[in-house]
Amino acid sequence: MLVMQITEKLFVGGISLFVKVFRRRPEKVSVFPMVLVQIPMYNEKEVYKLSIGAACRLSWPRDRFVIQVLDDSTDLGIKELVMAECRLWAAKGMNIKYEVRDNRKGYKAGALKEGMKHSYVEHCEYIAMTIPFLVHNPRLALVQSRWKFVNAAECVMTRMQEMSLNYHFKVEQEGGSSSFAFFGYNGTAGVWRISAIQDAGGWNDRTTVEDMDLAVRAGLRGWKFVYVGDIKLPSTFKAYRFQQHRWSCGPANLFRKMALEIITNKVSSPVDFNRGPLADLHLLLHRDPHLGLRPEVDIPMWALFYVPLVMTILKAIATPRSLHLTVFWVLFENAMSLHRLKAATMGLLEAGRVNEWVVTEKLGATLKAKSAAEGLEKAQSLEDVPPWELGWGVVLVCCGFYDVFVTKKGYFVYVLLQGFAFLVTGFDCVGTHIPTPDQAREDRSGSSS
């Protein structure tokens, strides 16, 4: 497992470095095709202005693109705000359409699918803005660009997420694209050829990863993708857990539904699904417990220290400004491995919350004003405490102390730190915490006195 992982990291890292040195640029376009920009929304009070404004300021002729705001909001107040923002930009001459539906069937995928049914979409060739690649390559279905994060510096947890996602985009996505291997659509910051979407069967709401679903079906139809390298990061641990559940459970469930089709496909190269659950399983069931409880197991230094060190450096180097957080990042990612493994298992077995869609909470500036804190969220209750993380944390702490007093091999330095990391995440002691209404009132009364 370690050999496979280090080989992959070196391979994609080398390709990414080569591409950065010998970057090819697309030719400029002289004819501007019609483009559709889809913005699905659901109670996005903190980012609706940012999203609509960014779309309206795209560097493309105003008469050559249509902005489609697909609002599934259930909060009538937020609906009014989004509608007013659309009217504001329409008054400035933007071709912007505000679309709603009477249900949330299919969640985001359902909204995107419904949006494609409007008559004005027939005049568009692409879905939102790296058009030159698509214009000059008729078999290219998708151009994926990199995400940037508007709240990466909000807290330590968002900084650690930035490290993981920067590696994913700067190395994994770019390496996959440049080596002509399959890579998935990330759900935003991408441009689709509409004819490719239609050829692949359109948006499908059978899983919570409609973006990967569409990319896989398009890939199996022989379409090609390219990566050309601001989104919000969840700053509360609860929101992050929901996001990671969807990102792990969805691909596993999609694999369950498409495994036979992928195996029998003769058009495209093999599809690369997430290898994360395999690494998580190796970490949880092999390495950590054996370090403390199996005195007869003598793990060589290259496997225990050197290979993980190289892999960590290769991933962390994509975000140089956060290198000092590398140790905390590794412990945090390892602690999240149990949650991701549970979600992937749930997806494969199609059990429990497999199709649950919880929109990632964006706090925006709510924490900067005490008055905005009231009524946002209740304090964490005992029912919210994840027993699996706490249980595994206790096991690892016991393993660490067993090594201290019995095996005496020095593994406790890592095992105890990792055990405490599981306990910290289990008790939700990471990320931003929203004051409860009572806390907000106490803070206001204290400041006034």
Secondary structure, DSSP 8 states (H G I E B T S, - for coil): -HHHHHHHHHHHHHHHHHHHHT-------SS---EEEEEEESS-TTTHHHHHHHHHT-SS-GGGEEEEEEE----HHHHHHHHHHHHHHHHTT--EEEE--S--TTHHHHHHHHHTTSGGGGG-SEE---HHHHHT-TTEEEEE----BTTTTSSHHHHHHHHHHHHIIIIIIHHHHHTT------SSSEEEEHHHHHHTTS---SSS-HHHHHHHHHHHTT-EEEE---B----BHHHHHHHHHHHHHHHHHHHHHHHHHHHH--SS-------HHHHHHHIIIIIHHHHHH-TT----HIIIIIHHHHHHHHHHTTSGGGGGGHHHHHHHHHHHHHHHHHHHHHHHHT-SSTT--------TTGGG-GGGTTTS-----GGGS-HHHHHHHHHHHHHHHHIIIII-SSTHHHHHHHHHHHHHHHTT-SB-----HHHHHHHHHHHH-
